């Protein structure tokens, strides 16, 4: 294999895969990416066995072939280069890296050791606009678990209903976010697909630059996303996702409307004095007024007051401030609506004028 590639091109492609290649792994091959040079096409592939990523790379080849190259070390080398880069495989164990008068000899592994790209069987296909898919992810991913013992919570649920509605759900057991879109998917039967948080986070990075529909191929154990020329395949999480529809409160009749930016700033200020682990803040709600407070015996206390639109009976409720802020940060409306019931009942938060996006947050004991 012998190729020449522009520094910026190689650096961009190597940067794309850095979160997928493993730093520490009992399988050294996962620290490497596969560079494939064939007639008319060249591409790089990386995998951590849960997620596989493939994208084309622009280069000039004088000899075809395949090579497994250490991803992080090559990126470190490329960053220090100042001109086009030549890669030449000496055998299956070494590759030469040259740029101007700089020469490196980098240890590699045989391409035969690289994991095979999984094949999908009994597939169904759908397509979704990239901006719609991006919104589904950004408005729900923050609520998904990160290291929950209930492994299904460490991912997003994509629920494609029989009528064609596409529902994205994230929950860690303390909060839940759900966005529903009418997409007319037209699958044979409903699908509940659980995709890991890490995989979804990586996929999100490649949706900002895409303008054409994202093609999604759903297999028995894997799901494949095609965004332009980028292919992103990930293993589905096995298990049963909680019945999220039962969590959404329906009897919350106390309605509070508040300026989103005003509430965000007040929560940020007051939560400085809350206990770091719980980020607990107390909300004392009265007609047209809310007092937000936090106290920490080791540090002190804080209190702030904002105007609200509320005409119900007075009540006090406590929340994890971070949970509310996470929800507010992905909302765009000027005002947000809180639907409340009792002090220990879950709260429903929505954007004013929008019914398709809902956040549910469990309260804390005062």
N, C-alpha and C positions, 0 to 999 in steps of 0.2 A: 504494500500500500504506500502510495506517495502522493501527497496533496499539498496545495498552497491555499491559505485562507487569510482573509483580512483580519487584523487583530480585533477590531470592533465586533465583527461577526462572530468570531470564536468566543470572545469574552461574553457576549450577550447570550449565546447558547449555553455556555457553561454556567452562567449565573442562573439561568432558568431551572437548572436541575439540582442546584446545591441543597435545597431543602429535602430532596428526595433521596439523594445518595447518603448513606449512613456514615456518621463519624466513627462510631464504635460498634463493631458488629463481629460476631463469630464467623461470618462469611465474608472474607476479604473481597470477593467479587462484587459485593454490593457497594463498595467504595468506588467502583469503577463505572464508567459509561461505555456503551458499545458504539463505536463509530463505524458505520456501514457505508461503503462506497460501491455503488453499482452503476450500471449503464443508465444515464439520464437522471439519476437521483442519488442523493446522499443525505443521510439523516443520523441523528444521535438518539440513543435509547438509554433510559435510566430506570431503575426500579428499586423498591425496598421490599419486594414480594407482596406488599399490600396494594401498592400503586405502581403503575408502569406509565412512563411518559415517553412520547416519541415526537420529534419535530424535525423538519428538514434543515439543512445547513448549506449555505452557498459557499462553494469552494471550487478550485480547479484541480482536477485529478489527472495524473499521468499513469497511475496504476490503481486498479480496483483492489478491494479487499475489505477485511474487517479487523478491528483491533479493540481490545478492552484497555482503557487508559484511566489512571487514577484521576478522578474528577476534580478534587480540591487542589491537589498539587499542580495539575496542569493549569488551573485557573490562576494560582499564585504566580506561576511562570509567565502566563500570558499578560497579566496585569503589568508586569515590569518590562515587557517588550515595547518597542517603539515603531515597529513596521510590520509588514505582512509576515506570516509565520508559515514555515514549511514543516510538515510532519512526514516522517518516513519510517516505516516499520522495518527493523533489521531482521527480526524473526518474531516468534509469538511471545517473546519475553521482554523485548526492548523496543523503544521507539525513539528516534532522533527528533529533537525539537530545535529549529534554527530560526533566527531572525537577525539579519545583518551579520555581525561578527559574534553574536551570542549563540552558544551551542549547549544543548542539554542532552543527556541520555537518561531516559525515564523508564523504570521497570514497569512492565505491563503483565497482563494475564492473557491466556488464550481465549479467543472469542468463543470457542466451543464450551467454555465453562459458564458463559453468561446465561441467566434464566431465559427460558423460551417465552415469548409473548403468548399469554393465555388465549385459547380459542373460545369463542362464544357459540353456544348451541341453543336452539329453540328461542331465537331472539325475536323481539318486537322493537319497532323503531318509531320514534317521535322526533319532532323538531320544535325548538323554542327560541324566540328572539333573545339575543345575548343580554340585552338590558333587563328583560323580564327575569331571566335566570339569575342575573346578578342581584337584582332586588330581592328575589326569593332567598338568596343566601345571606345578604348583608342584614336583612331585617330579622333573621332568625338564628344565625350561627352563634351570636354572642351568648345566647341563652343555653346552648348545648353544654353538657358536662365535659370535663377535661380529664379527670382521672377517677371517674365514678366506678365503684365495684359492679354496678349494674351496667355492663358494657354497652348495652343498646343506647344508653343515654349519652354516650361519648360520640354522638354523631347526629346528623340531621335526618329527619324522616321526610322523604318525598312521597306523598300519598296522592296517587293519581286515581281519581274516582271514576266510576262507570260513566257518569255523565260528561266526563272530560275535564272536570275541574282539577287543577293542580294545586296541592296544598303542601306548604313547607312548614315543618314544625321543629322547634328546638326546645329542650327542657333539661334542667339538671335536678329536677325534683323540688326546687325552691321557687322557681319561676318558669314561665312558659311563654314562648312567642310563636305566633301562627299567622301566616299570610296565605290567603286563598285567592287564586286567579282562575277566571273562566277561560280555558285554553282550547277546549274541544279536541282533546288528544285522540279520542277514538280508539282506545285499546280494546282487546277482546274481553278483558276483565280488569277489575281494579288491581292496582299494584301498590304495595307498601315497601319502599326501598329505603334501607338505613345505610347511610354513607358516612364514613368516619370524619371527624372534625378536621384531622390533618389533610385528608384528601380534598375535602371541600375547600379548605383554606388555599391549597395549591391551585385548584381549578379556578378559583375566583381571580387569581392574578392574571389569567389569560383571557378574561372576558371583557376587560376594559377596552382593549384595542380591536375587538372583533365587531363587525357590522352585519355580517350574514348570520342566518339562523344557526344555532348550535344543534347538530344532529346527535341524538342520544340513542344508543343501541342497548337494550336491556336484555341481559342473559339470565341464566338460572342463578349463578353465583357472582357475576361481574356486571359492571355497567361501563359503557364506553362513551365518552364525550368527544366529539370532533368539532373543534373551533377553528375554522379555516384549515390550515395544514397541520395543526397541532392535534395529536391524538392523546387522550388522557383516559386511561383505563384503571379502574379500581375494584377491589373485591368488596362485595356487599357484606354488611355485618349481619350475622345470623341471629335470630331471636325475635321476640314479640315486643313491639313498642307499646308503651302505655296508651290507654284509651284517652287521648288528649281532649276529645270532645266533652268528656265528663268533667274535666277540670275547669272548663270555662264557666264562670258563675253566671247564672241567669236571673237570680233574685236580688241583685244589687240595685236598689232603687234610689240611693242617695247619690246625687250627681254633683260633682265639683268640676268647674271649668277654670283652668289656670293658664297664664301665659307661659309657654314652654321655656323661653329663654330666661324669664324671671325666676322660674322654679329651678332651672338648671344652675344658675349662679348662686342662688340661696343654698341649695343642697351642697354645692362644692365648698362654700364658705363654712357652713355649719359642720360638715362631716370631717373637717380638719381636726376637730376636738372629739370625735367619736373614737371608740375603741377600734384599733386597726383591724382586728380579726373579724368583727361583726359589722363595722361601719353603721351601727344603729343610730337612727335619728327618730325623734318623736314629732309627730304632726298633730297639733291641736287645732281642729277645724271648727270654725264658727261662721255664721252668716257674713259673707263678704270678706273674711279675714282668716289667715292661717299663720300660726306661730310654729316655726321649725326649730327644734333644739336638740343638743347633744351634750353629753357629759362624760367625763372620764376622771375618776378619782385621782389618778396619777398625774393628770395634766391640767384639767380645768373644765370649763363648760363654754358653750356658745349658744346664741339665740338669734334668730332672724325672723322678720315678719313681712308677709307679702299679701297683696290684695287678691281675692279670688271671687268667682261667681258661684255662690253657694247659698241656699236658703233653707237647708234642712236643720235638724237638731244638732247641737254641739256634740263632738265626739273626739276622742284621742286615739291615735293608732301609731304604731312604730313599724318602720321598714329598714331593710338594709339599703342605705343610700346609694351604694354602687349599683344595685339592681335597678333602681329607678333611673339613675343617670344613664346606664347602658341602654335602656329603652328610649329615653329622651334623645339620646345621641343619634339614633337611626331614624327618628321622626323628622318631618319637615314642616308640619303645619305650625301656624303661629300659636294656636292654643291646643292644649291636650285635655282630654276628658278622663276623670277618675270616676268610676262607678264603685261605690262602697256599700257595705252592709253593716257588719259589726266589727269591733276592734280586732278580733281574731279570725275574721273571714277573709278569704283572698280578695285582692283588689283587681279590678279590670281597668286597664289603661288603653286609651284609643286616641287616634288623631281626630281632631274636629273635622267633620265632613267626610269621614272615611270609615267604611264598615268592614273592609276586607282584611284589615290588619289589627290584631289584638294582642295585648300583653297581659299576662296574669302574674301577680307577685304575691307570695305568701307573706303575711305580716309577722312581726316578732312580738314576743311578750314584753309588755312595758315593765 
